[in-house]
């Protein structure tokens, strides 16, 4: 059964359910500095990285991974002061919407979205990577994968705590990443976006996915998120999973107008940035 924040409920996979709802099967019951970010990078690294020179709120800005296959990949990096490579740390990749892409200006993703900052509240032993890519298609998807692989190879990362989030266009990119390499991630949060990738690899890997969107999102609407939910739900049912098991892997959270208006936002698409401040949503991601 689905759970709805208003208290009503509908069957999982039912596209007629009302707004401000969370569709899922029943559930079973910092601070830091980037100054020493490369101190514990593996000595056998063959990757070429040009480090940034400026900092913003603990992030070392505009680092560039030079990939032979995928070109220059720009990203901002937060590494907790406590990281010295002696123990594995969690890692979080946050992909921005259109306003945060690289051609908008260096750092616009961090200036316009808070996911990279609120994430730090959930785990003091977590590295945060904020890629600043140039589109929301295959090129950026491949660059994201190259960046994830670089960090897994060159930092001491707990591979059971590799998290990703994509907002708006960043969600489109991450859905392609999830098609290509879902096994890299512990869980994925998609905010105010649509799913452009194939679903089968995600269902095969059983990587948990949370889809959050406004009921009247001005850019995408809620329908693409519902479609993604239903496609993944049906694939899990074909695997023989129960609603309870699916609920551990898949959530559709449709927020109504009151959710945004009560937080001072009238635009539901741009208001998707509020999900960064939502403890239920962010807590789901980092609780996996």
N, C-alpha and C positions, 0 to 999 in steps of 0.2 A: 504493500500500500504506500501511497505517497503521503508525505507530511506537509502540511500547509501552515504558514505562520499565523494565519487567522484562526486556526483550530479546525478547519474543515479538512477533509481528505478525499483523494481520488485514487483510482487504481493506477499502479505504476505503468507508464507507457500511454496513459490516456491523454490525448492532446487537447481535450475539451476542458481540462482543469483550469481554475480561475487564477487571477494574478496574485502577486506577492506570495508565492508558494515555493515550497521546496519539494521537488519530486525525488523520492528515493524510497527504496524498500525499507522496512522497519529495521532499525539499528539494534545491534547487541549493545545489552547494557554494558642597554649595552653601549656599550660604547666601544670605540675602537679607532685605530688610525691606519692609514695605508702606507705609512712611511717604511715599514719593514716587510712589504708585501711579497718580496721575492726571497726572503731569508731562507725559506725552507723548500724552494723549488728543487725538484730532483736534479741531480748533477748530470744525468745522462740525457737531459732534454736536447732534442735536435730542433725544436721550434725556435723561430726567430721572433722576438718581441721587442718593440720599441716602447719603453715606459713613458707615461705622461710625466709632466713636471708640476702640475697644479693639483691642489686638493680642494674638495668641496664636501663638507659635512662628513668627513672621514673617508671619502672616496678619492682614490688616485684617478685623475681624469684623463680620458682620451689615450689609453694604451692602445697599441696596434699589434695584433697578431698577424704576422706575414705568412700566409698560407700559400704553398706552391700551387695547390689546386683551386683554392677559393679566394685568392686575392687578399687584400688588406681588410682586417676585421677590427673595427673600433669598439672599445668597451671601457667602461668605468669599473673600478674594482675596490671593494671594501674587504679588508682582511682584519679580523680582530687582533688587538695587541697580543692576546694570549696565544695566538697560533705560532708554533715554532716547528711544526712538522713531526712532533713526537707522538701525536695521537691524531686519529682521523677526525675531520670536521665535516659538518653538513655543508651543502652548497645550494645556492638559490640563484636561478637565472630569471630575470624579469625583462620581457620584451615590450616596448612601448607602442602606443598608437602613432598615427601619422604625424602628430605635432612633435613627437620625440625622435623622429628619424634624423639621420646624420646631416642631411642637407638643410635641416631647419636650424642648425647651429650646434656646436659642441656643448653637450650637457643639457640640451633641452628636454631629454627624457627624464632626467633627475629634477629639473626645475618644474616640470609640469605634472609629474606623478609621484606618489608617495610609497609605492609598493616596496621599493628598495630600502626604504627607511623603516617602515613599520615592521617589515620582516625581521629586523634585528631584535625586536622585542620578544620573539618567540624562541630564540635559541642563541645564547651568547657565543656558542661555538659554531658559528656558521659564516662562511664566506659568501659574499653577495656579488654577483656579476651582472652588470647592466649593459648589455650590448646596445650599440647605437648603429643600427644597420641602415640600408638605403632603400629597401622596398619591403613588400609583404608577400613575396613569392618564393620561387624555388631557390634563387640565389641566396636570399637571406636565410632560408631554411638550411641550406648546405653550410653556410657560414656559421650558423648557430651550432650545428652538429660538430663542426671542426673546433669551435670554441669549447664546447662541453668536453670533447675528447682531449683537448689540450689540458684542461684543468684536471681531469681524471688521471692523466698520465704524469702530470708534473707537480701536483699538490697531493698531500695526504688526505684523501676524501673518503668519507664513509659512503660507500656506494649504495647503502640502504637509505640514504638521506640526500637524494639529489632531486631538488624541487624546481618546478618551472611555472611561470605565470605569463600569460599574454593578454594584453588589453587592446581591444579594437583591432587594428591591422596587425599588431603583434600577436594576437590570437590566431589570425589567419596563418601567419608564419609558423606559429607553434603547432598548429594542427597538421601542417605539412611535415614538420619535424617528427610529430607523433606517428605519422604514417611511415616515415623512413626508419626511425630508430626509437620506438617507444620503450624498449628495454633499458635505455639509458636512465630513465626517470623513475623516481619513487611515486610521484603524483604530479598532476597538472591541473592548474586553475585557469580557466578561460573566462575572461570578463568582457561583456559587451561586444561580442564578435560573432563570427560564423565559422563553420568547420569546412575547410577546403580540402583536407586530406582524405584518404581512404580510411574506413573504419576497421576493416578486418585485422590489420596488424595490431591495433590497440586492443581489440577484443582478445586476440591470441596471446598478447603479453599480459593482459589483465592489469594494465596500468590504471590506477584510479584517476577519474576525471570529474571535475566540478565545473558546471556551466552556470555562470551567473549573468543575468541580463535584466534590463527593465522591461516591463510589460509593453511599453510604448516606445522602445528605443527608436530614436528618430532616424538613425542610419540603417540599422539592420532589421529592426523589429525583433520580436521574440521568436518568430517562426524558425529561423535557422538553428537556434539553440534547441528548440523542441525537436526538430528533425534529427539533430545530432544525438540527442538523448534517446529518441525512439529507435534509431538505427543501432546504436550501441546496446540498448536494452534488448532488442530483438536478437542480436547476435549472442548475447549472454544467455538468453532463454534457449536458443538453439544448442548451446553448450550444455544445457541441462541445469543451469544455476537457478537457485531459488531466489525469490524477491529479496530475502534477507541477505543472501550472498551478493546479489547485484547491488544492493544498497551500500555495501562496503566499497564498491568500485565506481559508482556512478550517481551523480546528483545533478538535478536541474533546479535552479533557484531563480524564480521569476519574481522580481520586486515590483510592487505596485507604486502608483504615483505618490502615495503618502510616505513611502520609504524615502523618496528623494526630497519631497517638499519639507518634511519634518527636519531635514538636515540642510535646508537652505538652498536646495537645487531644484530648478524647474526643468532643466534639460536632462533627460534620462540617459542619453548616450554619454555625454561628457560626465554625467553624474556617476558613471561606472567607476570613476576614480575613487568614489566613496568606499568601494569594496575593499580598498587597502586598509581602511579604518575599521572594518567589520570583523570583530573577533570571532564570530561564528564561521565566517568564510575563511579567513586567514588561519584560524585555528584548525579547521578541517585539513588544510593543505599541510601544515607543519606537524599535524598529529599523525600523519601517515608514516 
